Amino acid sequence: MISAALKNDRGSIAPLVLMGFRMMALLVGLVVDASGQISARQHAYMVAAEAARAGGQQIDVNAAAEGEPLTVDSGAAVAAASDYLAAAGVAGSASIVDGGTALAVTTTATYEPRFLGSIGLGPLTVEGHASTRLVRVQQGSEN
């Protein structure tokens, strides 16, 4: 026979199972959205690096031909980097730094959480930064 104490415990496990399910769903949501944000951040950095590379190839050809120090053609470099950002569909900016010998690119993107958005978190902003430096190398050493 079942004792009177056990008869009163009917259904008491249901709230625990429900709480456990909610906690597992929250943990899965955290993992999915954290990895999504990391992926968005990596994309922002990759686009910034590629835009910096595209802009860094725009050297001042006239100065280089005259034997002057290698410098970035400021207008062409910023335009090339901006064109790359526009083609990639990523917001950002490019600027000449270090006396015209480097180009810095910053990108900004947003990530919409898949699970955590349902509880009001998001959108999350991610940024990417990259720069490129022009150097002249002769026989294995910088000049």
C-alpha positions as semicolon CSV with decimal commas, in nm:
position;residue;x (nm);y (nm);z (nm)
1;M;0,000;0,000;0,000
2;I;0,102;0,361;-0,064
3;S;0,144;0,577;0,242
4;A;-0,054;0,899;0,289
5;A;0,263;1,113;0,251
6;L;0,335;0,973;-0,094
7;K;-0,022;1,028;-0,211
8;N;0,017;1,406;-0,153
9;D;0,330;1,429;-0,375
10;R;0,150;1,371;-0,703
11;G;0,273;1,608;-0,979
12;S;0,544;1,768;-0,768
13;I;0,811;1,671;-1,023
14;A;0,642;1,867;-1,307
15;P;0,755;2,215;-1,185
16;L;1,113;2,088;-1,148
17;V;1,112;1,946;-1,500
18;L;0,968;2,272;-1,634
19;M;1,235;2,479;-1,455
20;G;1,506;2,245;-1,581
21;F;1,377;2,277;-1,938
22;R;1,372;2,657;-1,914
23;M;1,729;2,665;-1,780
24;M;1,851;2,436;-2,058
25;A;1,676;2,650;-2,321
26;L;1,840;2,962;-2,173
27;L;2,183;2,798;-2,178
28;V;2,138;2,687;-2,540
29;G;2,028;3,040;-2,628
30;L;2,335;3,186;-2,458
31;V;2,567;2,951;-2,645
32;V;2,405;3,011;-2,985
33;D;2,392;3,389;-2,946
34;A;2,743;3,414;-2,801
35;S;2,884;3,219;-3,094
36;G;2,680;3,432;-3,334
37;Q;2,821;3,749;-3,183
38;I;3,175;3,611;-3,205
39;S;3,116;3,521;-3,570
40;A;2,984;3,873;-3,641
41;R;3,291;4,024;-3,470
42;Q;3,525;3,804;-3,676
43;H;3,346;3,915;-3,992
44;A;3,384;4,281;-3,893
45;Y;3,759;4,230;-3,835
46;M;3,798;4,041;-4,162
47;V;3,623;4,314;-4,362
48;A;3,834;4,581;-4,188
49;A;4,154;4,392;-4,273
50;E;4,057;4,346;-4,637
51;A;3,955;4,711;-4,670
52;A;4,289;4,816;-4,518
53;R;4,469;4,589;-4,764
54;A;4,276;4,736;-5,057
55;G;4,352;5,090;-4,942
56;G;4,713;5,013;-4,854
57;Q;4,786;4,923;-5,214
58;Q;4,719;5,282;-5,320
59;I;5,068;5,427;-5,297
60;D;5,185;5,767;-5,414
61;V;5,348;5,648;-5,735
62;N;5,505;5,986;-5,822
63;A;5,684;6,014;-5,488
64;A;5,805;5,653;-5,508
65;A;5,938;5,705;-5,861
66;E;6,140;6,005;-5,741
67;G;6,299;5,800;-5,462
68;E;6,107;5,969;-5,181
69;P;5,981;5,765;-4,883
70;L;5,692;5,541;-4,970
71;T;5,360;5,700;-4,870
72;V;4,997;5,626;-4,920
73;D;4,805;5,824;-5,181
74;S;4,565;5,951;-4,918
75;G;4,266;6,019;-5,138
76;A;4,293;5,697;-5,335
77;A;4,356;5,486;-5,023
78;V;4,055;5,617;-4,834
79;A;3,840;5,583;-5,148
80;A;3,955;5,223;-5,209
81;A;3,891;5,124;-4,847
82;S;3,551;5,295;-4,848
83;D;3,460;5,125;-5,175
84;Y;3,551;4,787;-5,026
85;L;3,340;4,855;-4,716
86;A;3,045;4,958;-4,933
87;A;3,078;4,648;-5,151
88;A;3,090;4,428;-4,839
89;G;2,783;4,602;-4,697
90;V;2,957;4,694;-4,373
91;A;2,956;5,041;-4,214
92;G;3,295;5,183;-4,131
93;S;3,556;5,448;-4,184
94;A;3,912;5,475;-4,309
95;S;4,176;5,730;-4,220
96;I;4,541;5,799;-4,293
97;V;4,769;5,776;-3,988
98;D;5,140;5,785;-3,901
99;G;5,228;6,072;-4,133
100;G;5,079;5,913;-4,440
101;T;5,254;5,576;-4,409
102;A;4,958;5,380;-4,274
103;L;4,586;5,339;-4,323
104;A;4,353;5,255;-4,035
105;V;4,007;5,106;-4,093
106;T;3,728;5,066;-3,837
107;T;3,409;4,873;-3,908
108;T;3,082;4,854;-3,717
109;A;2,816;4,586;-3,753
110;T;2,521;4,461;-3,553
111;Y;2,419;4,112;-3,450
112;E;2,054;4,026;-3,388
113;P;2,037;3,756;-3,119
114;R;1,825;3,458;-3,223
115;F;1,719;3,339;-2,880
116;L;1,804;3,619;-2,640
117;G;1,623;3,870;-2,861
118;S;1,299;3,716;-2,740
119;I;1,375;3,840;-2,387
120;G;1,473;4,188;-2,501
121;L;1,850;4,157;-2,550
122;G;1,983;4,301;-2,872
123;P;2,077;4,414;-3,120
124;L;2,443;4,381;-3,023
125;T;2,705;4,607;-3,183
126;V;3,039;4,462;-3,286
127;E;3,345;4,644;-3,419
128;G;3,648;4,552;-3,623
129;H;3,979;4,734;-3,650
130;A;4,270;4,690;-3,887
131;S;4,557;4,890;-4,026
132;T;4,819;4,850;-4,288
133;R;5,165;5,002;-4,298
134;L;5,369;5,074;-4,607
135;V;5,737;4,998;-4,590
136;R;6,011;4,979;-4,847
137;V;6,217;4,661;-4,823
138;Q;6,551;4,621;-4,995
139;Q;6,758;4,306;-4,957
140;G;6,548;4,188;-4,662
141;S;6,556;4,503;-4,448
142;E;6,321;4,797;-4,415
143;N;6,428;5,134;-4,550
